[in-house]
Amino acid sequence: MTKREKILEKIKQNPRNVSFDDLDRILRQHGFKCRQPGSGSSHYTYLKDDIRITLPKQNPMRPVYVKMTLKAIEEIEE
């Protein structure tokens, strides 16, 4: 099992204790491009094809953002 697969499994098993850095790493490894937040914002936008995800930089991440990220990754892998 690769490091990416281990992180993804960890995230799937416990979506309540996920750091922003873990989600950022997984999204970038799946080919998403990151757009840094503008002045005064803490939200990062990730783009790939027609999929767009906006995540706030907070730790731990709220489960709704984790689930949104996992759904986007599943769409990419199909």
C-alpha positions as CSV (number, residue, x, y, z in Angstrom):
1,M,0.0,0.0,0.0
2,T,1.4,3.3,-1.0
3,K,1.6,6.4,1.2
4,R,-1.2,8.1,-0.7
5,E,-3.4,5.0,-0.3
6,K,-2.7,4.9,3.5
7,I,-3.6,8.6,3.9
8,L,-6.8,8.1,1.9
9,E,-7.8,5.0,4.0
10,K,-7.1,7.0,7.2
11,I,-9.3,9.8,6.0
12,K,-12.1,7.4,5.0
13,Q,-12.0,5.6,8.4
14,N,-12.1,8.7,10.5
15,P,-13.5,11.8,8.7
16,R,-13.8,13.7,12.0
17,N,-10.0,14.0,12.6
18,V,-8.5,15.1,9.3
19,S,-6.1,18.0,8.9
20,F,-6.1,20.6,6.1
21,D,-2.7,19.4,5.1
22,D,-3.9,15.8,4.5
23,L,-6.7,17.0,2.3
24,D,-4.4,19.4,0.4
25,R,-1.9,16.6,-0.2
26,I,-4.5,14.1,-1.4
27,L,-6.2,16.6,-3.8
28,R,-2.8,17.7,-5.3
29,Q,-1.8,14.1,-5.7
30,H,-5.0,13.5,-7.7
31,G,-4.1,16.3,-10.1
32,F,-6.1,19.2,-8.6
33,K,-4.7,22.7,-9.1
34,C,-4.8,24.9,-6.0
35,R,-5.7,28.6,-6.1
36,Q,-4.5,30.5,-3.0
37,P,-7.0,32.7,-1.2
38,G,-7.3,36.4,-1.9
39,S,-6.8,39.1,0.6
40,G,-8.4,38.4,3.9
41,S,-9.8,35.0,3.0
42,S,-8.8,31.6,4.4
43,H,-10.6,29.5,1.7
44,Y,-8.5,27.6,-0.9
45,T,-10.1,26.6,-4.2
46,Y,-9.1,23.3,-6.0
47,L,-9.9,22.8,-9.7
48,K,-9.7,19.8,-12.0
49,D,-11.7,19.5,-15.2
50,D,-15.2,20.5,-14.2
51,I,-14.8,19.7,-10.5
52,R,-14.4,22.6,-8.1
53,I,-13.8,22.3,-4.3
54,T,-13.5,25.2,-1.8
55,L,-11.9,24.4,1.6
56,P,-11.3,26.7,4.5
57,K,-7.9,26.3,6.2
58,Q,-8.8,25.0,9.6
59,N,-7.8,22.0,11.8
60,P,-9.5,19.7,12.2
61,M,-11.5,19.9,9.0
62,R,-15.3,19.6,9.4
63,P,-16.7,16.3,8.1
64,V,-18.8,18.0,5.4
65,Y,-15.6,19.1,3.7
66,V,-13.9,15.7,4.1
67,K,-16.9,14.0,2.5
68,M,-17.0,16.5,-0.3
69,T,-13.3,15.8,-1.0
70,L,-13.8,12.1,-0.9
71,K,-16.7,12.3,-3.4
72,A,-14.6,14.4,-5.8
73,I,-11.7,11.9,-5.6
74,E,-14.1,9.0,-6.3
75,E,-15.4,10.9,-9.4
76,I,-11.8,11.3,-10.6
77,E,-10.9,7.6,-10.1
78,E,-13.9,6.4,-12.1
